[in-house]
Structures are given as structure tokens and as C-alpha cells.
Amino acid sequence: MKAHVSTASGKANIYQDETGVHLRIFETTGTVWEAGFFPAESYQDFSKAWESALSLAREIINPATANFGTRH
């Protein structure tokens, strides 16, 4: 499963693998950073991990500018 959010300063990718859910940021400057990893083993864990990743993605995107904030 994958999801992404594009902003003026780059793109946030959220994806799931066998270990959990990852949130990775690709900035237009070329900078790539792992913003968060949420480990999961069961269906319930994956559901909570997705909720956490989406919440973090919302938190690091500045709604006023639609850019990534300075949290990293």
C-alpha cells in the first residue's frame, strides 16, 4: 500500500512493507529524509501505523504555505 502528498517544496511518500509503515520526504532541492517509521506486525498494528504516519505527514506540512515545516 502506498500514498503520497505533493507540496510546493516536494513530496511525502507513505508506504508499507513487511516491517511497518514508512514516511519519506523527497524535497525539490534533492534532499531525501526518513521522517518516520512505525513498526507493525499484525493487521491492527498496520492500521495504527498508517494513522500515525498520516498524522505525522499532516503535522510536518505547513498548511499556510503548503511546504514542509522546519520540524526536521
C-alpha positions, 0 to 999 in steps of 0.5 A: 500500500502506498500514498503520497502528498505533493507540496510546493517544496516536494513530496511525502511518500507513505508506504508499507512493507513487511516491517511497518509503515514508512514516511519519506520526504523527497524535497525539490532541492534533492534532499531525501529524509526518513521522517518516520517509521512505525513498526507493525506486525499484525493487521491492527498494528498496520492500521495504527501505523498508517494513522500515525504516519498520516498524522505525522505527514499532516503535522510536518506540512505547513498548511499556510504555505503548503511546504514542509515545516522546519520540524526536521 
